[in-house]
Amino acid sequence: FGSRGAAERSLAMGRPMAMLLPTSAEMFREWDWGCTLWTLALVVLASSVLPPRPARSLAALRRKAVVSAYGAVYVALSRDGHFQLPPDPGRSRAGVCKTKRIVFVRHGESVWNECFNRGFGLSFPARVVRAFVREARLLFRLDSIFIDSPLSEEGLAQARTLEEFVRSSAGEELRRLSESAVFASSCLRRATATALVGFGHALRGGRPLWILSCLQEISRNVDTLGLAAPRCIPEVGLEAAADEASAKVATCLQGVYHAGNKGLTTNGGDRLDAFCEWVFADSGPAALQSTVIVAGHSLWFRTFFQAYLPHSAYHECKHAKLVNCGVVMFDLEMLYDLSGGPPEYRVVLESVTTLHGGFERK
């Protein structure tokens, strides 16, 4: 409680050293204030972390533990992006059996993008610390910053900008397409939330938004794994809605085609083909509609164009990412050879049209 110099000065002035020491009452008051502050801090932390509904919260914790454990294995063993592209559709001699108009919509910026994709400058450590603090506060909730990363504030603003574009005169073509289109979304929350906000005007009438596990992003990162269990719908939360009316749109989500997270023995190529099969299925939701609007992910979209555009053709969609909430439209053909064999699929190069946002420039 006192330095050697203070003791020497005290003795020189004729004062006893004990006068420099705090009394027991002072020590008690300091200890009492310290305990009070620590107690308040623990109460605040507990109120943000401890589960409000124990049974539901423990179920959420178990689900997150299962997905986290699977994510660790998936990062180590996955070969999601390692597959051979299908034969060049530009050289196919099969005839065109069916054609669908497809509209790809990339999700808004995610919290994962906000944390890791904004460079590694001086602000990077602070972004990481904030992300881990938020993750700790979500421990007992079916929510996460890293697993199935949701929209960031910027991403939600981008989705609202998309909604404004669809409502404007500049978005007339996209608005017209959305009036009769079938809507589908990846099982990841950021894509579903983007569709709910960006196309809320079309979905408020009770039309379904089909959740497809085959649209799950092509990557081994944990943010590409979904929290929603098979046949369940993503919990996008009210924060993904622009207003109360948009929040009610979440009731249109349909999880019957959500088969769960991508497997270790499958790859992105399998999911590309599964999506094409879903689009052209005779008894599927898209059977009677000519347009399908898809909310999904940049690497999945880019790989789709690489697979089904003629391999010798050049287009920026084969090499660049669609910007957040960017929209591109094209015609997809189903090719069938009467001599037998599985169907083939081809994107009509001349039909690829950017409706909003465009592609990233580097």
N, C-alpha and C positions, 0 to 999 in steps of 0.2 A: 504493500500500500504506500510505500514511500521510497524514494531513491536514496542512495548513500549521500549525495550532495545535499538533499533536503535535510537529512539528519544532522549533517555537520553544521548547516546554517542554523538549525534549531538550537543546537547546543551552544553555538557562538552567541546567540541572542538570549540565552538563558532560559529558553522554553523547553519543557520536557517533550520528548519524542512522542509520547502518547497522545498529545493534543493534535498531531497530524493524522492520527488514525481515526477512521470513522467509528462512531459509537455503534453499539448493537442495535439501537433504534434506527439509525441511519441505514445500517446494513440491511435491516429488515424491510425498510421502505423501498430501497433499491431492488431487493429481491422480489418484493411484492409487485412492483411495477413491471419488472422483467417477466414474471410469471403471467401477469395480466396480458401483456403484449403477445407473448407466445401462445397463450390460450386463445386470444382473439384470432391470431393467424391460423391456428389449427382448426378453429371453428369455420373460418372462411374456406380453408382448403377442404375440410370434410363436407361442407355443404355443396361444393362443386364436384366432388369426386364420389362420395358415398351414394349408393343407389336409392332413388326415391321409392321404387317398387322392387323389393328384394327378389321376388320370384322371376319377374321379367328381366331384371338386371343380371341375375345369375345366368339366365338362358343366353342373354346377349354376350356375357363374358365367355361362356362356353363356346358359342359360335365363333367369336373373335379368336379364341385360343386355337380352335380347329383350323380356321383359315390361316392364322399366323404360322402354325406348325407346317401346314401344307405349303404355304408360301416359301418357307425356308428350304423345303425339299425342292420346290418348283424352280427356285432361283438356281439351285445347284445342278439339277438334272434335266431341266426343260430344254427342248430343241424346237420351240414353237416357231421360230423363224427359219428353220432349216428344212426346206422341202423343195422339190423340183416343180417348176412351173408346168402347167398343162401344155400339151402340144400347141404349136402356133396356130391360133384361130384364123389368122390371115391366110393360111394355106389350106384350110379345111375345104373339102369338096361337098360336105353335107349341106342339105338344104335348110332354109330358115323355116322353122316350125311355128314359133311364137315370138312376139316382140313386146317388151314392156318398157315404159318410161321410168327411169330410176332417178331419184334426187338424193344426193349425199349431202348431209349436214354435219359438219364437225362440231363437237361439243365446245362450250366455252372453256376458258382457262380453268384448270383445276388447282387445288391447293398444293398438290405435288408439283405442278408446273411453276407455281408462284415461288415455292421454296427452292427448287433445284434448277430451274431453267432460266433464271434471270441473272446468270453469271455468278462468278465466284469472287467478287470484289469484297470491299469492306463490310457490306451489309449482309453477306452470306452467313456468317456465324450467328448474327442476331435472328435471321429468318429461321435457321435451324433450331435455335433455342426456343423461339416462340412456337414452332411446330411441335416440339416435344412436350412443352407445357400444355398445349391444347390437347395433345394425344393423351396425356396423363389425366386430364379432366374428363375425358370421354371413356375412361376405363370400363365403367359399368353400363355403357350405352352401346347400342348397335350402330356405332358411328366410329369413324376413324379418319385421321388426316392422311395416313399413308396407305392403308388397305382400302381399295375401292374409293380413291380420293374424290371428294365432292367438288362442286364448283367453288372457286374463290369469289370474293366480292367483285373482282374484276370480271370473272367469268359470268357471274349473274348479270352484271351490267351489259356484257356482250350479248347475252341471250335476250335481254330486254331491247337492245338495239336491233336485234334480228326481228323481234316482234314488231317494232315500229316500222322496219323496212317492209315487212309483209303487208302491213296495213297501208303503206304509202302508195302513191301512184307508181313509183319506181319498182315496187314489188308486185305489180299487177299480175305478171305471169306466174310467179310463185304462189300468190294468193289464189289464182284460178286453179292451179294444179292441186292445191291443198284442199279445195272444196270437195273433191271427189276421190282423193288419194287414200290408199291404205298406209297407215303409219306404223313404223317398226323402230325399235331402239335396242341398242346394246343393253345387256343386263347390268352395266356399270352406271352408278348414280349420276355421274356428270353428264352422260349422254341423255339419260332419261329426263333429267331436270331441264336440259337445254330444249328438248322437244316439248315439254310441258309449258315452258315459258314462251319459247319462240313461236309455237303454233297453238297457243291456248285458245285463240279465237275459233279454230277449226275443231278442237277437241272438246270444247265446253258442251257441245250438243250430245255428248254421250258416246261418241265414236271411240272405238278401242285403240289403245296404243300397245301393240304387241311387243313383248319383251323376248328377244331372241339371244340365246347364249352363243349362237354361231357368229354374232357380231362382236364378240369380246375381242379386245385389242390384241394385236400380235406383238408380244413382248414377254420377257420373263420377269419384269419388274412386279413387285407386290401390289402396286397401284392398279394393275390390270386384272387383279383377282376380285371377285364380287363378294359382298357380305351376305347378299340374299341367298337363302337356301333354294334348292331345286323346287320348281313350280310356285315359288314365292316371288313377290314383286319387290323391287328396290325401295327402300325407305328414303325418299329424297328429302323429306322434311319440309316444313313451311318456309324455311329460309330460301328454298328454291322457287318460291312463288312470288310473282310481282305484286299480287294483291290477294285478298281473300277469295275472290272468284277464281283465280288461277289455282289456289290451293285445292279447290274442290275438283279440279280437273284430274287430280291424282287418282280418283276413283275409276278412271277409264283404263288403268293399267291392267294388262292381262298377262299372267305368267305361265300359261299352259305350255308355251314353247321354250321356257327357260329350263334347260336340263341340268343346270349347275355349272360349276367352274370347269374350265378347259382341263383336259386330262394330260398326264405325263406321256401317254402313248400316242397322243394326237398332235397335230400341228396346225398352223394357220391356214395352210392349203386345204385341209379338210373342212375348215369352217367357211372358207370362200365358196367351196363347192356346195356345202350344205345350204348356204344362203340362196344360191341360184336355184337349187331344188325347191326351196320354200317359195320363192317368187313364182315359179312356173307350175307348182303343184296344182293338179286339177281340182282338188277338194280343199285347198287351203284358203286363207283369208284374202289372198291376192288374186284368186282365180277369176273373179268377175270385174276386177278393176284394172285399168290400163296403166296406173301410176302408183309407184311405191316410194314414199318419203322415208329415208333412213337416217336416224341420228346415231352417229358412231365416232370413229377414231381415225386419226391421220395416217398411221402406219397401215392399218387395215385397209383404208381407202386406196392408198398409194400402191399397195401390193395387189389389190383387186385390179387396178388399171394395168399393172405390169403383167398380170396373168391373162387378162381377157382382151386387151387391145392387141392388134397385130404386133408381133414382136419386133418387126422391122420399122414400125411407125414411131415417130417422135411426137411426144406431147409432154408439156410440163407436169401434167398430173402423174406421170410415171416416175418423176424424179424429185418433185417438190411436195412439201406438205400443204394441205389445205389450211388456211389460217383459221384461228378459233372462230367458230360460228360462220365460217365460209360455206357457200352452197354451190354445188356443181350438178348439172343435169346431163343425162345421156340416155341413149337407147341401148337396151341389152337384148340380144337375140339368143334364142335357143335353137341350136342346130341339131338336126337328127338325120342320120344316114339310114335309108330304108333297108340297107343290107345288114343292119344290125349294129350292135355296139352301144355304149352309153351315150347320152346326149352331150353335146359340146356347147360352149357359151362364148359369145363374142360381143364386145363393145363396139358400136359403130363410131369410128373415129370422127367422122364429120358431125356427129350429133353432140359431142362433148361441149358444153356451154357453161360458162361461169355466170351464175345469177347474183351472187353476193360475195364480197370479200376477196375471192381469188386465192392465189397460192403464195407461199412465203418466198421472199427474195433474199438471196444470200450474196 
